Amino acid sequence: MLPRVTDGKGMRWRRDRISAVLYDVGVKHQRVAAALGRLLWGSDVRRLYSEQHLLASLPEGSVVIDIPCGGGVAFRGLEPGRRLAYVAVDLSRALILRARKEAARRGLGSVRFVEADVDALPFRDSHFDLCLAYNGLHCFASPDQAVSEITRVLRPGGILRGSTVLTGQGRRQDILIRLWTGLGMFGPGGGAGELRSWLSDAGLSRIQVDVTGAIAFFSAQKRGI
Ligand SMILES: C[S@@+](CC[C@H](N)C(=O)[O-])C[C@H]1O[C@@H](n2cnc3c(N)ncnc32)[C@H](O)[C@@H]1O
């Protein structure tokens, strides 16, 4: 059992700008992220980048939430001028600022940014067609509550896609997870079975979990189209 984080919601991400920015610089450089993914987690993280292109195939008018958006890695597949409502949400003001700059650099003026806690999203029920939640669940204080809140704001039939670090995939990786949990960058997290439970308990079906090293890429759909 990994230690529970007691440092309050959002933990260090909200306060520690340097760690947040260092993470963002790494994840935005695909080769660095690929090397670190292999080295730290034994994972092939290329899917994080290939899935960005799925945004290009969404129907016009789709409503998308990206939580946690971090510095804006997931919306790189958005094309300027595309008629989508894209809302990028994070608890860290420093990362939202970086994400805003990233969007401006890419001509994505329509992306809306919201500073909010995943446990209490300021959106009405059943609002979004798609939720992107990359590299988030292992950082949240209550991943089960986060999935349930994300599911609340998804419309019936809406899709959740994301990735998360898993416990129990290897001794070395569990040591790293303990280290980051102790530093307040990771929350309690969970293994592949817990991830499946968070998704199904929240009312999601068609659950797919693909594990690469200590990282899982997952997708699921809200019931009741
Ligand atoms: C590892 S980063 C992932 C960011 C981005 N999805 C990516 O892949 O680069 C984790 C993010 O979770 C955010 N975060 C942590 N706790 C949060 C919470 N309770 N609500 C919203 N965002 C949170 C952090 O600020 C940080 O941006």
The ligand as a Tripos MOL2 file, in Angstrom:
@<TRIPOS>MOLECULE
LIG
   27    29     1     0     0
SMALL
NO_CHARGES

@<TRIPOS>ATOM
      1 C1          1.8720   14.8390  -14.9360 C.3       1 LIG1
      2 S1          0.9990   16.3380  -15.2320 S.3       1 LIG1
      3 C2          0.1060   15.9360  -16.7230 C.3       1 LIG1
      4 C3         -0.2880   17.1480  -17.5300 C.3       1 LIG1
      5 C4         -0.6820   16.8760  -18.9810 C.3       1 LIG1
      6 N1         -1.8950   16.1200  -19.0960 N.3       1 LIG1
      7 C5          0.4530   16.1830  -19.7010 C.2       1 LIG1
      8 O1          0.3190   15.0020  -20.0700 O.co2     1 LIG1
      9 O2          1.4790   16.8290  -19.8960 O.co2     1 LIG1
     10 C6         -0.2320   16.2930  -13.9680 C.3       1 LIG1
     11 C7         -1.1060   17.5050  -13.9510 C.3       1 LIG1
     12 O3         -2.1560   17.3170  -13.0050 O.3       1 LIG1
     13 C8         -2.4830   18.5940  -12.4720 C.3       1 LIG1
     14 N2         -3.2580   18.3760  -11.2370 N.ar      1 LIG1
     15 C9         -2.8490   17.7870  -10.0850 C.ar      1 LIG1
     16 N3         -3.8600   17.7150   -9.2190 N.ar      1 LIG1
     17 C10        -4.9460   18.2630   -9.8220 C.ar      1 LIG1
     18 C11        -6.2980   18.4700   -9.4330 C.ar      1 LIG1
     19 N4         -6.7400   18.0920   -8.2240 N.pl3     1 LIG1
     20 N5         -7.1420   19.0550  -10.2990 N.ar      1 LIG1
     21 C12        -6.7070   19.4390  -11.5310 C.ar      1 LIG1
     22 N6         -5.4350   19.2690  -11.9760 N.ar      1 LIG1
     23 C13        -4.5570   18.6870  -11.1310 C.ar      1 LIG1
     24 C14        -1.1350   19.2330  -12.2890 C.3       1 LIG1
     25 O4         -1.2030   20.6220  -12.1200 O.3       1 LIG1
     26 C15        -0.4270   18.8030  -13.5610 C.3       1 LIG1
     27 O5         -0.6370   19.7250  -14.6050 O.3       1 LIG1
@<TRIPOS>BOND
     1     1     2 1
     2     2     3 1
     3     2    10 1
     4     3     4 1
     5     4     5 1
     6     5     6 1
     7     5     7 1
     8     7     8 2
     9     7     9 1
    10    10    11 1
    11    11    12 1
    12    11    26 1
    13    12    13 1
    14    13    14 1
    15    13    24 1
    16    14    15 ar
    17    14    23 ar
    18    15    16 ar
    19    16    17 ar
    20    17    18 ar
    21    17    23 ar
    22    18    19 1
    23    18    20 ar
    24    20    21 ar
    25    21    22 ar
    26    22    23 ar
    27    24    25 1
    28    24    26 1
    29    26    27 1
@<TRIPOS>SUBSTRUCTURE
     1 LIG1         1 GROUP 0 **** ****
